[in-house]
Amino acid sequence: MYIITSKQDKRITDFSETIEYETNGNIILDNGTQIGCFREVEVHKVEEIPEEVCTEKYCYTEEKGFYVNPNYIEPVDERAEMEALKEQITDLQLALAELVEGGNA
């Protein structure tokens, strides 16, 4: 198995069973995807990849092995956040209505 990492920050960008190189330096992954040239990325051959390791969240160097990317930020589920905000607004509207009605009694 091959791991492709960014030369700049060592974060894992791709995995591939095979690697091919074009004459211009571009790298071709096993699924036919063409990625940046060897000046931008590094290719590492490893025996196995731990189950929890995924792209962007993990980094790899031969010296350190796999480690969590210190700059990684979990993606935000915008739909879930929007629904939670809608619920909060509804709750606030109900609480305000109760206060207003309670004040008129």
ZAKOL-492073 format. One record per residue (C-alpha): residue number from 1; x, y, z; residue in one letter. Coordinates in Angstrom, 3 decimals. Example, Ala and Ser with C-alpha at 12.3 -4.5 7.8 and 13.67 -1.06 7.14 Angstrom:
// residues 2
SITE/num/u/v/w/residuo
SITE/1/12.300/-4.500/7.800/A .
SITE/2/13.670/-1.060/7.140/S .
This chain:
// residues 105
SITE/num/u/v/w/residuo
SITE/1/0.000/0.000/0.000/M .
SITE/2/1.186/3.511/-0.789/Y .
SITE/3/0.543/6.691/1.171/I .
SITE/4/0.753/10.058/-0.523/I .
SITE/5/1.622/12.996/1.732/T .
SITE/6/2.009/16.704/1.212/S .
SITE/7/5.682/17.693/1.252/K .
SITE/8/4.755/20.910/3.020/Q .
SITE/9/2.935/19.630/6.115/D .
SITE/10/3.167/15.814/5.827/K .
SITE/11/-0.632/15.339/5.904/R .
SITE/12/-1.931/12.246/4.138/I .
SITE/13/-3.733/13.227/0.948/T .
SITE/14/-4.316/9.829/-0.714/D .
SITE/15/-3.872/6.059/-0.484/F .
SITE/16/-3.203/3.746/-3.415/S .
SITE/17/-2.512/0.069/-4.058/E .
SITE/18/-0.290/0.952/-7.011/T .
SITE/19/1.639/3.990/-8.182/I .
SITE/20/2.669/4.938/-11.697/E .
SITE/21/4.737/7.916/-12.785/Y .
SITE/22/4.252/9.874/-15.997/E .
SITE/23/7.292/11.255/-17.815/T .
SITE/24/6.385/14.775/-16.669/N .
SITE/25/6.512/13.681/-13.010/G .
SITE/26/2.784/13.399/-12.350/N .
SITE/27/1.713/10.475/-10.199/I .
SITE/28/-1.144/8.162/-11.198/I .
SITE/29/-3.036/6.300/-8.452/L .
SITE/30/-4.625/2.855/-8.815/D .
SITE/31/-8.045/4.398/-9.547/N .
SITE/32/-6.618/6.410/-12.455/G .
SITE/33/-6.574/9.678/-10.553/T .
SITE/34/-3.680/11.926/-11.485/Q .
SITE/35/-2.214/13.850/-8.557/I .
SITE/36/0.499/16.470/-8.245/G .
SITE/37/4.050/15.839/-9.243/C .
SITE/38/6.820/14.552/-7.012/F .
SITE/39/7.834/18.149/-6.209/R .
SITE/40/4.572/18.654/-4.279/E .
SITE/41/3.977/15.267/-2.670/V .
SITE/42/5.889/12.333/-1.243/E .
SITE/43/5.062/8.672/-1.811/V .
SITE/44/5.638/6.186/1.001/H .
SITE/45/5.293/2.425/0.756/K .
SITE/46/3.954/0.890/3.975/V .
SITE/47/3.044/-2.640/5.006/E .
SITE/48/-0.271/-1.712/6.614/E .
SITE/49/-2.357/1.294/7.540/I .
SITE/50/-4.079/1.407/10.929/P .
SITE/51/-7.867/1.295/10.648/E .
SITE/52/-8.433/4.758/12.157/E .
SITE/53/-6.041/6.515/9.751/V .
SITE/54/-7.758/8.654/7.127/C .
SITE/55/-6.754/11.416/4.737/T .
SITE/56/-6.315/14.975/6.021/E .
SITE/57/-6.800/13.949/9.695/K .
SITE/58/-3.497/12.056/9.844/Y .
SITE/59/0.071/12.770/8.851/C .
SITE/60/2.900/10.375/8.089/Y .
SITE/61/6.664/10.472/8.087/T .
SITE/62/9.058/7.544/8.045/E .
SITE/63/10.605/8.823/11.292/E .
SITE/64/7.356/9.343/13.246/K .
SITE/65/5.031/6.940/11.473/G .
SITE/66/1.322/7.846/11.585/F .
SITE/67/0.222/10.729/13.806/Y .
SITE/68/-2.781/13.037/14.119/V .
SITE/69/-2.519/16.203/12.044/N .
SITE/70/-2.121/19.026/14.596/P .
SITE/71/-3.861/21.446/12.186/N .
SITE/72/-6.875/19.228/11.494/Y .
SITE/73/-10.331/20.635/12.221/I .
SITE/74/-13.330/18.297/12.192/E .
SITE/75/-15.749/19.190/9.392/P .
SITE/76/-18.951/20.875/10.508/V .
SITE/77/-22.296/19.289/9.708/D .
SITE/78/-23.972/22.497/8.519/E .
SITE/79/-27.423/20.920/8.194/R .
SITE/80/-27.369/19.618/11.763/A .
SITE/81/-26.151/22.992/13.001/E .
SITE/82/-28.930/24.772/11.097/M .
SITE/83/-31.575/22.438/12.543/E .
SITE/84/-30.232/22.985/16.062/A .
SITE/85/-30.384/26.758/15.558/L .
SITE/86/-33.964/26.523/14.252/K .
SITE/87/-34.946/24.564/17.369/E .
SITE/88/-33.285/27.154/19.599/Q .
SITE/89/-35.138/29.976/17.841/I .
SITE/90/-38.444/28.162/18.236/T .
SITE/91/-37.754/27.574/21.944/D .
SITE/92/-36.862/31.234/22.418/L .
SITE/93/-40.005/32.366/20.584/Q .
SITE/94/-42.165/30.151/22.821/L .
SITE/95/-40.429/31.391/25.974/A .
SITE/96/-40.883/35.008/24.855/L .
SITE/97/-44.569/34.419/24.091/A .
SITE/98/-45.046/32.949/27.564/E .
SITE/99/-43.374/35.988/29.139/L .
SITE/100/-45.469/38.423/27.120/V .
SITE/101/-48.714/36.576/27.859/E .
SITE/102/-47.791/36.228/31.531/G .
SITE/103/-47.179/39.973/31.744/G .
SITE/104/-50.658/40.783/30.360/N .
SITE/105/-52.539/38.702/32.896/A .
